[in-house]
Amino acid sequence: MMAALIFAVSVVTLLMFFVSYCRSLTAASSRYALSNEVRDVTGIHSLASGHDFARVMQLLQLCPERPEDRLGLRSVGYYFEILNLLQKTLSRLTPSIGSWTEHERAGCANFAVVALDRRIAFSREILAQQGEL
């Protein structure tokens, strides 16, 4: 019994740290100014919505990977899936959870758009370096 209680508390604590980590990533990306190029490619001119996340993640797959973004993108992707689950199950019971999850999903999509912008800039740097050789 005690082992189950310790396990449950550990899982809840780990989940709290994970949510805090993902929210800090999405908050940091909200201050990033997007380039016109990314706005044209994605069609997102002001703020992304949660519905844009899957499309932006597909666009990210087309760009060369930056090692710095790998952990953050994977974490935010898992966080987005957790938010989807919360929205599908609990938003019907409590409308405030529905609006909160949609706000958080939009933050995840904005993080993905910022990552796409950074990958495009990274691709340009690689091409510029190859042109110098």
trRosetta pair geometry for C-beta under 8 A, 3 or more apart (Angstrom, degrees):
i j d omega theta_ij theta_ji phi_ij phi_ji
1 4 5.9 -56 -153 33 30 110
1 5 6.6 29 151 -17 64 106
2 5 5.6 -54 -150 36 35 113
2 6 6.4 34 153 -18 67 105
3 6 5.7 -53 -147 38 32 111
3 7 6.2 35 153 -20 65 107
4 7 5.6 -53 -146 37 31 114
4 8 6.3 32 155 -20 65 106
5 8 5.8 -53 -146 36 30 110
5 9 6.4 27 156 -15 64 107
6 9 5.9 -56 -146 39 30 109
6 10 6.2 32 154 -21 64 109
7 10 5.6 -57 -148 36 29 113
7 11 6.4 28 156 -19 65 105
8 11 5.9 -53 -147 35 30 109
8 12 6.4 28 155 -15 64 107
9 12 5.8 -56 -147 39 31 110
9 13 6.2 31 155 -19 65 109
10 13 5.8 -56 -146 38 29 111
10 14 6.2 30 156 -19 64 107
11 14 5.7 -54 -146 38 29 111
11 15 6.3 31 154 -20 63 107
12 15 5.7 -55 -148 37 30 113
12 16 6.5 34 152 -22 64 103
13 16 5.6 -50 -149 32 33 113
13 17 6.6 30 153 -15 64 103
14 17 5.8 -55 -150 37 33 109
14 18 6.3 35 151 -21 65 107
15 18 5.5 -52 -145 36 32 115
15 19 6.3 33 156 -18 65 104
16 19 5.9 -53 -147 36 29 109
16 20 6.4 30 153 -18 63 107
17 20 5.6 -55 -147 38 32 112
17 21 6.2 35 154 -22 66 105
18 21 5.7 -53 -148 34 29 112
18 22 6.4 24 156 -13 64 107
18 75 7.3 -153 -160 -157 87 104
18 78 7.9 -62 178 104 128 125
18 79 7.3 -172 150 -84 96 97
19 22 5.9 -57 -145 40 30 107
19 23 6.1 29 157 -18 66 109
19 79 7.0 131 -113 -127 56 110
20 23 5.8 -57 -143 40 28 109
20 24 6.3 30 156 -21 64 105
21 24 5.9 -57 -152 33 28 110
21 25 6.7 29 151 -19 63 104
21 75 6.4 -69 116 174 117 148
22 25 5.6 -51 -151 33 36 113
22 26 6.4 27 155 -13 67 106
22 75 5.6 -154 -88 143 92 103
22 76 5.6 143 -144 -98 99 61
22 78 8.0 -125 -85 75 140 85
22 79 3.9 133 -153 -76 163 158
22 108 7.7 -5 175 -93 112 95
23 26 5.8 -55 -143 41 33 106
23 27 6.1 36 155 -22 66 108
23 104 7.5 -56 -101 -131 90 104
23 107 7.5 24 -132 127 60 156
24 27 5.7 -52 -141 37 30 112
24 28 6.4 33 157 -21 63 105
25 28 6.0 -58 -151 34 28 110
25 29 6.6 20 155 -15 63 109
25 72 5.3 165 -139 -151 141 105
25 75 6.9 125 -4 90 160 122
25 76 5.9 -118 101 -69 141 112
25 111 5.9 50 134 -127 97 141
26 29 5.8 -57 -148 38 34 109
26 30 6.8 47 152 -36 64 98
26 76 6.7 131 -63 -122 95 119
26 104 7.4 95 90 -156 171 65
26 107 3.6 64 172 156 136 111
26 108 6.0 -53 -99 -71 130 45
26 110 6.7 91 -158 68 87 102
26 111 4.8 -80 -106 -50 69 123
27 30 5.8 -44 -156 13 35 117
27 107 7.3 -7 -60 -155 50 131
28 31 6.7 -60 -171 27 38 105
28 32 7.8 47 138 -33 63 103
29 32 5.3 -39 -161 8 54 123
29 107 7.7 125 66 -174 109 75
29 110 5.7 154 116 122 114 92
29 111 4.3 140 34 -105 164 65
29 114 4.2 -155 -156 19 110 158
29 115 7.8 -36 -120 -35 140 76
30 107 6.7 -43 -65 -130 111 89
30 110 6.0 44 -93 126 68 148
32 114 4.6 82 73 -125 153 124
32 117 7.3 166 146 65 128 146
34 38 5.0 -110 -174 76 104 124
34 39 5.6 117 122 -54 124 92
34 44 7.7 -55 153 97 177 101
34 113 6.4 -29 -102 143 132 114
34 114 7.1 -110 -87 -93 87 64
34 117 5.5 -139 -136 -78 74 148
35 38 5.0 94 60 8 83 98
35 39 7.1 -145 98 -4 45 89
35 117 5.5 148 15 -146 98 111
35 120 7.4 -126 51 83 140 133
35 121 7.6 144 -23 -62 148 104
36 39 5.4 -56 -149 38 37 116
36 40 6.3 37 154 -20 69 104
37 40 5.9 -58 -153 35 28 108
37 41 6.4 23 153 -16 64 109
37 117 7.8 128 76 -127 95 79
37 120 6.3 -169 112 144 130 154
38 41 5.6 -53 -141 39 34 110
38 42 5.9 11 167 0 69 113
38 44 7.9 -32 136 59 85 98
38 113 6.4 116 161 -178 127 87
38 116 5.8 131 -136 106 117 105
38 117 4.3 -48 -54 -89 157 88
38 120 6.3 -165 -74 18 94 150
39 42 6.6 -66 -136 49 21 94
39 43 7.7 84 172 -91 52 4
39 44 6.3 -109 -133 78 61 59
39 45 5.3 70 -164 -106 115 58
40 43 7.7 21 -173 -69 23 44
41 59 6.8 121 145 -152 117 146
41 116 7.6 -148 92 151 134 131
41 120 7.8 179 3 -81 159 149
42 48 7.7 -43 152 -97 142 108
42 52 7.1 58 179 -169 114 125
42 55 7.5 125 -146 116 83 112
42 56 6.1 17 -125 -97 123 94
42 59 6.8 -106 -90 4 86 169
42 113 6.0 -6 -69 -124 174 105
42 116 7.0 110 -60 93 125 158
44 47 7.4 -72 -178 117 108 14
44 48 5.0 -5 -145 -86 152 77
44 52 6.0 57 -75 -142 129 161
44 56 8.0 -7 -13 -76 141 121
44 113 6.0 -78 68 -114 150 147
47 106 6.5 32 153 178 110 121
47 110 6.5 -34 -159 -85 77 120
48 52 4.5 -115 -163 64 97 144
48 53 7.5 106 154 -65 126 62
48 56 7.1 -8 -138 -38 146 149
48 106 6.0 162 96 -161 70 71
48 109 3.7 -146 132 121 126 111
48 110 4.6 -179 37 -71 113 63
48 112 7.5 -149 146 57 172 94
48 113 5.2 -177 -47 -23 141 137
49 52 5.4 108 56 -4 64 101
49 102 7.8 -19 -164 -177 88 92
49 105 7.5 20 166 110 56 100
49 106 5.2 -41 -134 -105 39 96
49 109 6.2 9 85 52 23 163
50 53 5.9 -21 -168 -15 48 116
50 80 7.8 162 -148 -148 92 100
50 83 7.7 -127 -133 120 132 132
50 101 8.0 37 -88 137 160 74
50 102 5.7 -113 -8 -148 138 61
50 105 2.8 25 -108 127 122 123
50 106 5.3 -69 -45 -58 73 57
50 108 7.0 50 -118 53 76 105
50 109 5.7 -159 -105 -26 29 127
51 54 7.9 -48 179 22 43 96
51 109 7.7 10 50 -86 35 154
52 55 5.6 -69 -162 47 55 110
52 56 5.6 49 147 -22 87 111
52 109 4.5 92 73 -163 96 137
52 112 7.9 -176 117 72 91 125
52 113 7.4 10 128 -58 131 113
53 56 6.0 -64 -147 39 26 106
53 57 6.2 26 158 -20 65 108
53 80 5.7 168 -178 -150 159 149
53 105 6.6 -94 -32 -179 138 86
53 108 5.7 13 -108 110 132 104
53 109 4.2 -103 -71 -90 77 87
53 112 5.9 119 -140 12 67 152
54 57 5.7 -55 -148 36 30 112
54 58 6.6 33 152 -21 63 102
55 58 5.7 -52 -155 32 33 112
55 59 6.7 32 148 -16 64 103
56 59 5.5 -51 -151 36 38 113
56 60 6.4 46 148 -26 66 101
56 109 6.2 123 19 -157 143 76
56 112 4.2 115 113 123 129 122
56 113 5.5 -75 -137 -72 148 67
56 116 5.9 -109 -169 -35 96 140
57 60 5.4 -45 -149 29 36 118
57 61 7.0 45 150 -26 61 96
57 73 8.0 137 -123 -171 92 110
57 77 7.0 93 -115 -104 139 110
57 112 5.8 -63 -65 -149 71 142
58 61 5.7 -46 -159 22 37 115
58 62 7.5 36 146 -20 60 100
59 62 5.8 -53 -163 25 42 114
59 63 7.3 32 148 -16 68 104
59 116 5.6 26 107 -124 115 135
60 63 6.0 -62 -156 33 41 107
60 73 7.1 174 166 -141 158 145
60 112 6.5 -97 -42 -168 136 93
60 115 6.2 15 -113 110 129 113
60 116 5.4 -104 -82 -86 82 86
60 119 6.4 124 -139 9 74 161
63 116 6.9 146 -1 -142 149 66
63 119 3.8 92 128 145 148 129
63 120 6.3 -85 -117 -68 141 57
63 122 7.6 96 165 65 117 107
63 123 5.8 -104 -154 -48 95 130
64 119 6.7 175 65 -167 59 96
64 122 6.5 -127 80 112 104 112
64 123 5.5 142 25 -91 106 88
64 126 6.5 18 45 -1 160 161
65 69 7.3 -142 -169 64 73 106
65 70 6.6 48 178 -77 118 97
65 119 7.4 -35 -116 -123 26 118
66 69 4.6 67 75 8 102 109
66 70 7.6 -151 91 -35 56 76
66 115 7.9 -152 41 -163 121 85
66 118 6.3 -57 0 127 160 109
66 119 5.8 -136 -15 -96 109 76
66 122 5.2 -148 -77 -73 113 170
67 70 5.9 -31 -158 -9 41 119
68 72 7.8 6 141 8 64 120
69 72 5.6 -75 -157 52 52 109
69 73 5.3 46 154 -24 89 113
69 115 5.1 118 -152 -142 138 110
69 118 6.7 157 -66 89 136 135
69 119 7.2 -69 19 -64 163 97
70 73 6.3 -63 -146 37 20 105
70 74 6.4 15 160 -14 60 112
71 74 5.9 -60 -147 39 28 109
71 75 6.1 26 157 -18 65 111
72 75 5.8 -57 -144 38 28 109
72 76 6.1 21 161 -13 66 110
72 111 7.4 -134 155 175 109 124
72 115 7.3 -176 99 -89 116 127
73 76 6.0 -56 -140 42 28 106
73 77 6.1 35 156 -25 63 108
73 111 7.9 177 -102 134 60 107
73 112 7.2 87 -129 -107 92 76
73 115 5.8 101 -83 -139 109 167
74 77 5.6 -54 -149 33 29 116
74 78 6.7 27 154 -16 63 103
75 78 5.9 -55 -153 36 32 108
75 79 6.3 32 150 -18 66 108
76 79 5.3 -51 -143 39 36 117
76 80 6.2 45 152 -26 65 101
76 108 5.2 160 177 -139 102 89
76 111 5.2 -128 -143 99 163 149
76 112 7.1 -165 113 -57 138 83
77 80 5.6 -49 -148 31 30 114
77 81 6.8 30 152 -17 61 102
77 108 7.9 131 -83 -170 31 122
78 81 5.7 -53 -153 34 35 111
78 82 6.5 36 149 -18 66 103
79 82 5.6 -52 -150 35 34 113
79 83 6.4 35 150 -19 65 105
79 104 7.8 -111 152 161 107 115
79 108 6.3 -169 94 -97 105 125
80 83 5.6 -54 -149 37 32 113
80 84 6.5 39 150 -23 64 101
80 105 6.3 89 -138 -127 83 74
80 108 4.3 147 -83 169 104 163
81 84 5.5 -46 -148 31 35 115
81 85 6.6 37 152 -19 63 102
82 85 5.7 -53 -152 35 33 113
82 86 6.4 33 150 -17 65 105
83 86 5.5 -52 -146 38 35 112
83 87 6.2 35 154 -21 66 106
83 101 4.8 156 -169 -156 91 93
83 104 5.2 -154 -116 99 142 119
83 105 5.2 -177 126 -70 143 87
83 108 7.1 -161 25 -16 150 144
84 87 5.7 -55 -146 36 29 111
84 88 6.3 24 157 -16 65 108
84 101 8.0 150 -73 174 23 126
84 105 7.4 93 -66 -101 69 125
85 88 6.0 -57 -145 38 28 107
85 89 6.1 3 164 0 65 116
86 89 6.3 -72 -139 48 24 95
86 90 5.3 -33 -170 32 68 116
86 91 7.2 91 136 -39 67 88
86 97 6.5 -121 161 169 106 114
86 101 5.2 -171 96 -97 112 138
87 90 7.5 -54 -94 54 13 76
87 91 4.8 15 -157 -26 53 134
87 97 7.7 -171 -101 133 50 90
87 98 6.2 88 -139 -126 79 65
87 101 4.2 -165 -73 117 95 151
87 102 7.0 99 -112 -57 131 69
87 105 7.3 -2 -45 -42 146 137
88 91 7.2 33 -34 21 9 108
89 92 7.7 -91 162 21 22 100
90 93 5.4 -60 -160 40 56 111
90 94 6.1 -14 162 36 90 98
90 97 4.8 -52 121 118 110 158
90 98 7.9 -159 103 -57 71 69
91 94 7.0 -83 -134 69 29 60
91 95 7.0 51 -174 -118 71 35
91 97 5.4 -138 -95 95 58 94
91 98 3.2 90 -151 -83 109 93
91 101 6.3 -92 -74 32 117 135
92 98 7.8 93 -45 -65 32 124
93 97 7.4 17 71 33 84 136
94 97 4.4 73 88 2 106 108
94 98 7.3 -179 99 -10 59 83
95 98 5.2 -51 -155 32 45 118
95 99 6.6 39 153 -15 73 100
96 99 5.9 -52 -148 38 36 106
96 100 6.2 36 153 -19 67 107
97 100 5.6 -55 -144 40 32 112
97 101 6.1 31 158 -19 67 106
98 101 6.0 -54 -143 37 26 106
98 102 6.4 25 157 -18 61 107
99 102 5.7 -54 -147 36 32 111
99 103 6.4 35 153 -21 64 105
100 103 5.7 -55 -152 35 32 112
100 104 6.3 28 153 -15 66 107
101 104 5.6 -55 -145 41 34 110
101 105 6.1 39 154 -23 67 105
102 105 5.5 -50 -143 36 32 114
102 106 6.5 37 153 -21 62 102
103 106 5.8 -53 -154 33 30 113
103 107 6.8 34 147 -20 62 103
104 107 5.4 -49 -153 32 37 116
104 108 6.7 41 148 -20 65 99
105 108 5.5 -48 -152 32 37 114
105 109 6.5 37 150 -18 65 102
106 109 5.6 -51 -148 37 35 112
106 110 6.3 38 151 -21 65 104
107 110 5.6 -52 -146 36 32 113
107 111 6.5 39 151 -23 63 101
108 111 5.6 -50 -152 31 33 115
108 112 6.6 32 150 -18 64 103
109 112 5.6 -52 -152 35 35 112
109 113 6.5 37 149 -21 66 102
110 113 5.5 -49 -148 34 36 113
110 114 6.5 37 152 -18 65 103
111 114 5.8 -55 -150 36 31 111
111 115 6.4 33 150 -19 64 105
112 115 5.5 -52 -148 36 34 114
112 116 6.4 39 151 -22 64 102
113 116 5.5 -50 -151 33 34 114
113 117 6.6 38 149 -21 64 102
114 117 5.5 -49 -150 33 35 115
114 118 6.5 34 151 -16 65 104
115 118 5.7 -54 -149 38 34 111
115 119 6.3 34 152 -20 66 105
116 119 5.7 -54 -145 36 32 111
116 120 6.4 33 155 -20 65 103
117 120 5.9 -53 -150 34 30 110
117 121 6.6 28 152 -15 63 106
118 121 5.7 -55 -149 39 34 111
118 122 6.2 38 150 -22 66 106
119 122 5.3 -50 -144 37 34 116
119 123 6.3 40 153 -23 65 101
120 123 5.6 -48 -149 32 33 114
120 124 6.6 35 151 -19 62 102
121 124 5.6 -52 -152 34 34 113
121 125 6.6 37 149 -21 64 102
122 125 5.6 -51 -151 32 34 113
122 126 6.6 35 151 -19 65 103
123 126 5.7 -52 -150 34 34 112
123 127 6.4 31 153 -16 65 105
124 127 5.7 -55 -147 39 33 110
124 128 6.2 35 154 -21 66 107
125 128 5.6 -55 -147 37 30 112
125 129 6.3 30 155 -19 65 106
126 129 5.8 -56 -150 36 30 110
126 130 6.4 26 154 -16 64 107
127 130 5.7 -56 -146 38 32 109
127 131 6.3 36 153 -23 65 106
128 131 5.6 -53 -149 33 31 114
128 132 6.8 34 152 -23 62 103
129 132 5.8 -51 -154 28 34 113
129 133 7.2 41 150 -30 62 97
130 133 5.8 -43 -156 16 40 114
